[in-house]
Amino acid sequence: MRLLIVAGSIFALAGASLLTVSLQPDETSCFYVFADKPQVNVNYYFAVQSGGSFDIDYAVRGPDKKVIAQDEKQRQGEWSFVADTAGEYELCLSNRMSTFSEKVVDFQFTTDSDVQAGFNFGHLADETINEVSESVEHIRDQVNHVMKSLQYYRTRSHRNHATVKSTLSRIYTFSLYEILFCLGMALLQVIVVELFFRFRVKDFEV
């Protein structure tokens, strides 16, 4: 039975997976979680995977619409805070600073009660509950560590890929300018040489 509960906790943690949203220029999208009671941890994470300078604005608000956290032009953010009151909490991701670049953002917005909702310890003894809770917390910490590492490497991979594409584009553009410059210089030399010999011929004729 204990193994079944621990296995259930793994599936519950897996259910709290990342979501992906595409933000058009000058667009703001908001997402919500419900804290069913006070003193529950509310967790959020986001990372810009592609678009522009890989940055967005974000804001977290409580049930009373009071701003809990906000910042501008952030590439990545992660924070956990204790909900003072029960109710609906809001995470808004904004691409308003961009006029033409679409942004793709991975994010996660959860409460601890979301993970614990599937656990049923009512038929277990207190000692067993404590042991299972410790096992679940340990698994949860390990899974979160693995997920954060994967998120970090995925984000780095996307940004490095974008940097490579940008560098190749600049090299291509610079090469075209260099070719045009060389052609221009060659044409200028031909014109100068032609004018030189033309004036020399006139001098001999005189």
C-alpha positions as CSV (number, residue, x, y, z in Angstrom):
1,M,0.0,0.0,0.0
2,R,2.8,2.4,0.8
3,L,4.4,1.7,-2.5
4,L,1.1,2.5,-4.3
5,I,0.9,5.8,-2.5
6,V,4.5,6.7,-3.3
7,A,3.9,5.7,-6.9
8,G,0.8,7.9,-6.9
9,S,2.8,10.8,-5.7
10,I,5.2,10.4,-8.7
11,F,2.2,10.5,-11.1
12,A,0.9,13.6,-9.2
13,L,4.2,15.3,-9.6
14,A,4.4,14.3,-13.3
15,G,1.0,15.9,-13.8
16,A,2.4,19.3,-12.7
17,S,4.3,19.5,-16.0
18,L,5.4,22.6,-18.0
19,L,2.9,24.4,-20.3
20,T,4.0,26.3,-23.3
21,V,2.4,29.6,-24.5
22,S,3.0,31.7,-27.6
23,L,2.9,35.4,-27.0
24,Q,2.3,37.6,-30.0
25,P,3.7,41.2,-30.1
26,D,1.9,43.5,-27.6
27,E,0.0,40.5,-26.1
28,T,-0.5,39.6,-22.4
29,S,-1.7,36.2,-21.2
30,C,-2.8,35.4,-17.6
31,F,-3.0,32.1,-15.9
32,Y,-4.6,31.1,-12.5
33,V,-4.3,28.7,-9.6
34,F,-6.6,28.4,-6.7
35,A,-5.3,28.2,-3.1
36,D,-7.9,26.3,-1.1
37,K,-6.6,27.6,2.2
38,P,-4.1,30.1,3.6
39,Q,-0.4,29.2,4.2
40,V,-0.2,27.1,1.1
41,N,2.9,27.5,-1.1
42,V,2.3,29.0,-4.5
43,N,5.1,28.2,-7.0
44,Y,5.8,29.7,-10.5
45,Y,8.4,29.2,-13.1
46,F,8.9,30.6,-16.6
47,A,11.6,30.6,-19.3
48,V,11.5,32.3,-22.7
49,Q,12.5,29.7,-25.3
50,S,12.5,31.8,-28.4
51,G,11.8,35.2,-29.8
52,G,13.6,38.6,-29.8
53,S,15.9,39.1,-26.9
54,F,14.4,36.2,-25.0
55,D,12.7,38.5,-22.4
56,I,9.2,39.2,-21.2
57,D,7.5,41.2,-18.5
58,Y,5.6,39.3,-15.7
59,A,3.4,40.0,-12.7
60,V,1.9,37.8,-9.9
61,R,-1.2,39.0,-8.2
62,G,-3.2,37.8,-5.3
63,P,-7.0,37.3,-4.9
64,D,-7.3,41.0,-4.0
65,K,-5.4,42.0,-7.3
66,K,-2.6,43.3,-5.2
67,V,0.8,42.8,-6.9
68,I,2.9,40.2,-5.2
69,A,5.8,40.1,-7.6
70,Q,6.6,41.8,-11.0
71,D,9.5,42.6,-13.2
72,E,10.4,43.6,-16.7
73,K,12.5,42.1,-19.5
74,Q,13.2,38.9,-17.7
75,R,14.5,35.8,-19.5
76,Q,13.7,33.3,-16.7
77,G,12.0,33.4,-13.3
78,E,11.3,31.1,-10.5
79,W,9.8,31.8,-7.1
80,S,7.8,30.3,-4.3
81,F,5.7,32.2,-1.8
82,V,3.2,31.5,0.9
83,A,-0.4,32.4,0.1
84,D,-1.7,34.7,2.9
85,T,-5.4,34.1,1.9
86,A,-7.3,31.4,0.1
87,G,-8.5,32.3,-3.4
88,E,-7.4,32.7,-7.0
89,Y,-3.8,33.8,-7.7
90,E,-2.8,35.2,-11.1
91,L,0.3,35.0,-13.2
92,C,0.5,37.3,-16.2
93,L,3.1,37.0,-18.9
94,S,3.4,40.1,-21.2
95,N,5.1,40.7,-24.5
96,R,4.0,44.3,-24.7
97,M,7.6,45.6,-25.1
98,S,7.9,43.8,-28.4
99,T,6.6,45.3,-31.7
100,F,7.3,42.4,-34.0
101,S,8.8,39.4,-32.2
102,E,6.7,36.5,-31.1
103,K,7.8,34.9,-27.8
104,V,7.5,31.2,-26.9
105,V,7.4,30.7,-23.1
106,D,7.5,27.6,-21.0
107,F,5.8,28.1,-17.6
108,Q,4.5,26.3,-14.5
109,F,2.1,27.8,-12.0
110,T,1.0,25.5,-9.1
111,T,0.2,25.2,-5.5
112,D,1.4,22.5,-3.1
113,S,-2.2,21.5,-2.6
114,D,-2.3,20.6,-6.3
115,V,0.3,17.9,-5.7
116,Q,-1.2,16.7,-2.4
117,A,-4.8,16.6,-3.7
118,G,-4.4,13.0,-4.9
119,F,-3.1,11.6,-1.6
120,N,-5.4,9.8,0.7
121,F,-3.9,9.0,4.1
122,G,-7.1,8.6,6.1
123,H,-6.8,4.8,6.5
124,L,-3.2,4.8,7.6
125,A,-1.7,5.1,11.1
126,D,0.0,8.3,12.0
127,E,3.5,6.7,12.0
128,T,2.9,5.3,8.5
129,I,1.6,8.7,7.4
130,N,4.8,10.4,8.6
131,E,7.0,7.8,6.8
132,V,5.0,8.1,3.6
133,S,5.0,11.9,3.8
134,E,8.8,11.9,4.2
135,S,9.2,9.6,1.2
136,V,6.9,11.7,-0.9
137,E,8.8,14.9,0.1
138,H,12.1,13.3,-0.8
139,I,10.8,12.1,-4.1
140,R,9.3,15.4,-4.8
141,D,12.6,17.2,-4.1
142,Q,14.5,14.8,-6.4
143,V,11.9,15.1,-9.2
144,N,11.9,18.9,-8.9
145,H,15.7,18.9,-9.1
146,V,15.6,16.7,-12.2
147,M,12.9,18.8,-13.9
148,K,14.7,22.1,-13.2
149,S,17.9,20.7,-14.6
150,L,16.1,19.5,-17.8
151,Q,14.3,22.9,-18.0
152,Y,17.6,24.7,-17.7
153,Y,19.4,22.6,-20.4
154,R,16.4,22.9,-22.7
155,T,16.4,26.7,-22.3
156,R,20.1,26.9,-22.9
157,S,19.8,24.7,-26.0
158,H,17.1,26.9,-27.5
159,R,19.0,30.1,-26.8
160,N,22.3,28.7,-28.1
161,H,20.5,27.5,-31.3
162,A,19.0,31.0,-31.7
163,T,22.5,32.6,-31.2
164,V,24.0,30.3,-33.8
165,K,21.2,31.2,-36.3
166,S,21.7,34.9,-35.6
167,T,25.4,34.6,-36.1
168,L,25.0,32.7,-39.4
169,S,22.6,35.3,-40.6
170,R,25.1,38.1,-39.7
171,I,28.0,36.2,-41.4
172,Y,25.9,35.8,-44.5
173,T,24.9,39.5,-44.6
174,F,28.5,40.6,-44.0
175,S,29.7,38.3,-46.8
176,L,27.2,39.9,-49.2
177,Y,28.4,43.3,-48.2
178,E,32.0,42.2,-48.6
179,I,31.3,40.9,-52.1
180,L,29.5,44.0,-53.1
181,F,32.3,46.1,-51.7
182,C,34.9,44.1,-53.7
183,L,32.8,44.4,-56.9
184,G,32.5,48.2,-56.3
185,M,36.2,48.6,-55.8
186,A,37.0,46.5,-58.9
187,L,34.5,48.6,-60.9
188,L,36.0,51.8,-59.5
189,Q,39.6,50.7,-60.4
190,V,38.4,49.9,-64.0
191,I,36.9,53.3,-64.3
192,V,40.0,55.0,-62.9
193,V,42.3,53.1,-65.3
194,E,40.0,53.8,-68.2
195,L,39.9,57.5,-67.4
196,F,43.7,57.6,-67.0
197,F,44.4,56.1,-70.4
198,R,41.8,58.3,-72.0
199,F,43.5,61.4,-70.7
200,R,46.9,60.0,-71.7
201,V,45.7,59.5,-75.3
202,K,44.4,63.1,-75.4
203,D,47.7,64.3,-74.2
204,F,49.5,62.5,-77.0
205,E,47.1,63.7,-79.6
206,V,47.7,67.3,-78.6
